[in-house]
């Protein structure tokens, strides 16, 4: 999907893009290569979000669509039974390079639109986060902060960033601090075949509604 087709498709505008991008960034601290999928309710409030890092060789829109749909199913129920969508899916993609639209942005735009339809949601804004800052592609709004390197300034506030308890209990001087995701992956590798592994590495999940909280923040 090119930028002209995206702009002409009637994507609903974010009510306050600066505050929304800042909130989403504070929750997930995306690094280059990370994709954040978020869901807004009818009042334009963030109700659920998840971030993940796709495999670098996955560049097809169908692969992106499947990844987004899988994470949407994890964080929020579908709205397929409603006569029309009331919630909106928004995507933020953090990457290196110059700002502006790229062919990979086009693949992710198509993936966002298709996964939104399959989950009963409206397709919302697409946000690019680069070293130059953030930009809502298609409507021209953007800013310098946060940017693709701002994750380094954020605090550690999720369990997934801390060493496991078994490591913390080790004698002083013998601790090897390794990400939980890396240790979990080694354990899963023995039980999974290469074909059964998902083509992404989950970074964080953050649900905002108290009754549906799936994150740790």
Order of alpha helices (4+ residues) and beta strands (2+ residues): alpha-alpha-beta-beta-alpha-beta-alpha-beta-beta-beta-alpha-alpha-beta
